[in-house]
């Protein structure tokens, strides 16, 4: 977790880093590390991938039959009736003449499916899930432990615990060093009561924004305690509501001497979603506590040290084909010292490492390697483990020290797959699972790339394929596809606005089938999506139709992130949101479920004609210049139209009028110079109302990796057109369009480089829908502004009954009246199912209204393989149709 690709990337192109969190993430070791401004930048190993604040919403022309509010409602009613009749969904009571459709509202799209010509098999592992410890997804979420910092390892203070005392009690509660310390268990809590004639002295833990306690449920409390000689009292454990009402109680009597483990069951007589645990003593003296744990007896599949049932249940409902774990950036770590090492997450929970999380909190690793494997088994999902490749965000392990990291990978596979007689298989058996887990995939690193990754990838590839050839290996794409060894599967990540996913729905249609398989390991609409809206889900669904249609090469895909505690969101949006007692899936969750539930076994070829819609590319705007990881300077900037000058700038005018978006801009030696080697350094000047014009200028590269960004029609910070000269590590030219933060490439990239130290004459002509660029009076690149569809579909054959499954996504604001032709069969039926997810683009689900946007199902009847169906505006529709030859 997490990076972003903001434009279409051909095979073997570098993908980049995208981080939505607080602050600036700097990658500085070796040239493959990148610097990314978070909460606003999208990096793609190239230039100009600017994330924006809003989504693209495409609309068809609204029917103008009726103008009054009543007329609009009547028209909608007539449209609905006639579409039902046309599709054969209503009986004889309603005929076509009973609800005539105005002539202008006939079919506006056509969809032809060749049922008798099935194509390739749909990848059985296409739709999976990706879990990362982010947003308190594990600790305080999926992992059912209710106590926060029960090991007292998170700091030198007792936080988040607090002291509670009643009566005249006088005492202290402090974190102290534990003399019998282990590698990762170095501290304990010392409770010292100096005087007490009435009342009690103790500590309170509120868990993760409250503990969900349910009436009639039982909770297992366990703790380690060491009573000093002067302590002869008992420890009273209580579950309390926020107002102090006692929900459950139990007693523990520590024995004298050394450390011992104690436990009791707390049976709740009443409920509270915001309960707390109170541990109090009733006598003077000193007692030490450690490893305090409170688990509900009811966990997912009734596993000890298990998962929260409702959250795991939501995962089970997705029926994931695989689960990738444990991250993400959680695996890399900000430094190697905070990177994830699986051997520190197995065995007794009390002896596991408490690890600082990249997302700014501590994790106790109670949810460790063994628990992840067990969860995969319980979900019926293949396990995909991500191993650290000796690279973090700010460090690289020297090659001569890589042996232990490679051995970690081999030992992890032995733990998961080895016999119980093997060294690590025996550790698995001792943890309660003698049979192998059958780890299927291992990803070598996360979002790593460049020369350092390339040479380390070879180490892992050689060692793993030699000993475990059955384990499929996944490589990272950052900095380019590894060339040191073959690549079986490559991981691509995408985060952007809805328009990006809509524009790239056909991305994989032209991918090289001779290359490695694709795993889209992380993707989500992260711009213009609120807390997870229907607009975002529709963009993702459009993209997913392309992934399923191309599942001969796109073998796997997983949305990210999976979970977020609503009280602690470092990344937004997320698939499932929750608090201590409630959970809901976003509209994206239901899209994921629909695509898995109605995944075909084989793809059916289809032809979809629905009329391309304008991308909404800016028609007017100012001009600008910029760089990407490059220092450059610009001069003699002129704007003209039909031979008449609109604007002229030279260094004598200074910086007045320029609006830098980032960078170190100044006037030097008669030119406008940018000296920051960061990404997306742009500055704009001129009239935002200019439309068709010619921009001329001179540009010189001073140093750096790439070339120039030349902007035209720069309307605002999220809408512009740019010519990217010498992008992608100074290998290609491209024309890119940014619309409300979503970036789309116009036309195709062409080879092109920019030399250092020489001046170039650049001319950009923008007329209507066409952009042309000349370098030194020679054509460099040209393209028409792109258009994109608003209707997307994928069809398949499913099951022994050979049901036709048709998934259709309508991203526009108008219903699509579509002629559907199922070729190659003579009859359909007798029954069919229609499932629809629809609403307003901004609609979201919440804890209070968890199914505001959720699928509706109905049974339909179709009398012919050719029928008219109306796909609602802003919708995902699944038609499951029984077929008869």
Secondary structure by P-SEA (a helix, b strand, c coil): cbbbbcccccccbbbbbbbcccccccccccccbbbbbccccccccccccccccbbbbbbcccccccccaaaaaaaaaaaaaaaaaaacccccccccccccccccccccbbbbbcccccccccccccccccccccccccccccccccccccccccccccccbbbbbccccccbbbbbbbccccccccbbbbbbbcccccccccccccccccccccccbbbbbbbbbbbcccccbbbbbbbccccccccccbbbbbbcccbbbbbbbbbbcccccbbbbbbbbccbbbbbbcbbbbbbccccccccccccaaaaaaaaaacccbbbccccccccccccccccccccccccccccccccccccccccccccaaaaaaaaaaacbbbbbbbccccccccccccccaaaaaaaaaaaaaaaccccccaaaaaaaaacccccccccbbbcccccccaaaaaaaaaaaaaaaaccccbbbbbbccccccccccccbbbbbbbbcaaaaaaaccccccccccccbbbccccccccccccccaaaaaaaaaaaaaaaaaccccccccccccccccccccccccccccccccccccaaaaaaaaaaaccccbbbbbcccccccccccccbbbbbcccccccccccbbbbbccccccccccccccccccccccccccccccccccccccccccccccccccccbbbbbbbbbccccbbbbbbccccccccccccccccccccccbbbbbcccbbbbcccccccccccccccbbbbbbcccbbbbbcccccccccccbbbbcccbbbbbbcccbbbbbbbbbccccccccccccccccccccbbbbbbbbccccccccccccccbbbbbbbbbbcccbbbbbbcccbbbbbbbbbcc
